């Protein structure tokens, strides 16, 4: 009886460690996992990340179905009037009448950056949002666009607590070290937050 009792307490722990190491080697090529992902270990001892979750066919199908359906909807911008009504802003690449908001409406509806269509952009943003609860796109200047919306990995963006009330975002993983991005330079789709954001 003593031998069976000792096997029942040690065997699952050994199996969980072996399974955890097998998953690390299979999915990450033996590279060390980031501590953020290691902190989210499941009861079985297997690290579960958004990338690993997308290897499950049910998760992949659900995320892609929702993201594709929403990404193909037309994106329209409206301006509120003083009488309570609203007018649709006509998307125009070079509109003098609507100015910057017309250009933004054009980018969100047709082409947010030089290498993505609007459907590709919204697909990536919605997939980020569904898997992580937040999606980021940095507003950058490029030779072709005055302002382009470039999706950023939410795992590499941290919000700096605003002592002055102005949000700042820290982008990790940059070649020269972390880089700071101001609030007006970041397009954010955020989930419900209890922290006030």
C-alpha positions in Angstrom: 0.0 0.0 0.0 2.9 2.4 0.8 4.3 1.9 -2.7 1.0 2.7 -4.4 0.5 5.8 -2.2 3.9 7.1 -3.2 3.3 6.5 -6.9 0.0 8.3 -6.8 1.6 11.4 -5.4 4.8 11.6 -7.4 3.7 10.2 -10.8 1.3 13.1 -11.9 3.9 15.7 -10.9 6.6 14.0 -13.0 4.2 13.6 -15.9 3.2 17.3 -15.7 6.9 18.3 -15.7 7.6 16.0 -18.7 4.6 17.2 -20.6 5.4 20.8 -19.9 9.0 20.3 -21.2 7.7 18.4 -24.3 5.3 21.3 -25.1 8.1 23.8 -24.7 10.4 21.9 -27.0 7.6 21.3 -29.6 6.2 24.8 -29.8 9.0 27.1 -28.9 12.0 25.2 -30.2 13.6 24.9 -26.8 13.8 28.7 -26.4 13.1 30.0 -22.9 9.5 31.1 -22.4 8.8 34.6 -21.3 7.9 35.0 -17.7 4.5 36.5 -18.6 3.6 33.2 -20.2 5.1 31.0 -17.5 2.9 32.9 -15.0 -0.2 31.6 -16.8 0.3 27.9 -16.3 -2.8 25.8 -16.3 -3.6 23.1 -13.7 -1.9 20.5 -15.9 1.4 22.4 -15.9 1.3 23.2 -19.6 1.8 26.9 -20.5 -1.2 28.2 -22.4 -0.6 31.2 -24.6 -2.8 32.7 -27.4 -0.5 31.1 -30.0 -0.8 27.7 -28.3 -4.6 28.1 -28.0 -4.8 28.8 -31.7 -3.4 25.3 -32.4 -6.8 23.9 -31.2 -9.2 23.7 -34.1 -12.2 24.9 -32.1 -10.3 28.0 -30.9 -8.9 28.7 -34.3 -12.3 28.4 -36.0 -14.0 30.6 -33.4 -11.5 33.4 -33.6 -11.2 33.4 -37.4 -14.9 33.2 -37.9 -15.7 36.2 -35.6 -12.7 38.2 -36.8 -13.5 37.6 -40.6 -17.2 38.4 -40.1 -16.5 41.7 -38.3 -13.5 42.7 -40.5 -15.6 42.5 -43.7 -18.2 44.9 -42.3 -17.9 48.4 -43.8 -16.3 50.9 -41.4 -18.0 54.2 -41.4 -17.3 57.4 -39.4 -19.9 59.9 -38.3 -19.9 63.5 -37.1 -22.4 64.5 -34.4 -24.5 67.7 -35.0 -25.6 70.1 -32.4 -29.3 69.2 -33.0 -28.6 65.6 -32.0 -28.3 64.2 -35.5 -25.2 62.9 -37.2 -23.6 63.2 -40.6 -21.5 60.5 -42.3 -18.0 61.6 -43.0 -17.0 60.8 -46.5 -13.7 58.9 -46.6 -11.3 60.8 -48.8 -7.5 60.4 -49.1 -7.0 64.1 -49.7 -10.1 65.9 -48.4 -9.8 69.6 -47.6 -13.4 69.7 -46.3 -13.1 67.0 -43.7 -9.4 67.4 -43.1 -7.7 64.8 -40.9 -10.9 63.1 -39.9 -11.6 62.4 -43.6 -8.2 60.9 -44.1 -8.6 58.7 -40.9 -12.1 57.6 -42.2 -10.4 56.7 -45.5 -7.6 54.7 -43.8 -10.0 52.8 -41.6 -12.3 52.0 -44.5 -9.9 51.3 -47.3 -6.2 51.1 -46.5 -4.7 51.8 -43.1 -1.0 51.2 -44.2 1.1 50.4 -47.2 1.0 46.6 -46.8 -2.5 45.8 -45.6 -6.0 46.3 -46.9 -8.6 47.4 -44.4 -9.9 43.8 -44.1 -6.4 42.5 -43.3 -5.9 45.3 -40.8 -9.2 44.7 -39.0 -8.7 41.0 -39.1 -5.3 41.3 -37.3 -6.7 43.8 -34.8 -9.8 41.7 -34.0 -7.8 38.5 -33.6 -5.5 40.4 -31.1 -8.5 41.7 -29.3 -10.3 38.3 -29.1 -7.1 36.5 -27.9 -5.7 39.1 -25.5 -8.5 41.6 -24.7 -6.7 44.5 -26.3 -5.4 45.5 -29.7 -2.8 48.2 -30.6 -1.9 49.9 -33.8 0.8 52.6 -33.8 0.2 55.8 -35.8 3.4 56.3 -37.8 4.5 58.5 -40.7 5.8 56.7 -43.8 6.9 58.0 -47.2 3.7 56.8 -48.8 1.2 57.8 -46.0 1.2 60.9 -43.8 -0.1 58.7 -41.0 -0.3 54.9 -41.2 -1.9 52.5 -38.7 0.6 49.7 -38.0 -0.6 46.8 -35.8 1.6 46.1 -32.8 1.9 42.9 -30.7 0.0 43.4 -27.4 2.5 41.2 -25.6 5.2 43.8 -26.3 3.2 46.9 -25.3 2.9 48.1 -21.7 0.8 51.0 -20.4 2.8 53.5 -18.3 0.7 54.7 -15.3 -0.2 58.3 -16.1 0.9 60.5 -13.2 0.0 63.6 -15.3 -3.1 62.1 -16.9 -1.5 61.6 -20.3 -1.1 57.9 -21.3 2.2 56.6 -22.5 2.9 53.1 -23.9 6.2 51.3 -23.6 7.1 49.1 -26.6 9.4 46.3 -25.7 11.4 44.2 -28.1 12.9 47.2 -30.1 16.5 46.8 -31.4 17.7 49.8 -29.3 15.7 48.9 -26.2 12.3 50.0 -25.0 10.6 52.8 -26.9 8.0 55.2 -25.5 4.9 56.0 -27.5 2.4 58.8 -26.5 -1.3 58.3 -26.2 -2.2 60.2 -29.4 0.3 58.1 -31.3 -1.4 54.8 -30.5 -4.8 53.5 -31.8 -6.2 51.2 -29.1 -9.1 48.8 -29.0 -9.6 48.0 -25.3 -11.8 45.5 -23.4 -13.9 46.5 -20.3 -11.5 47.7 -17.6 -12.1 47.9 -13.9 -8.9 50.0 -13.6 -10.4 53.2 -15.2 -9.0 52.8 -18.7 
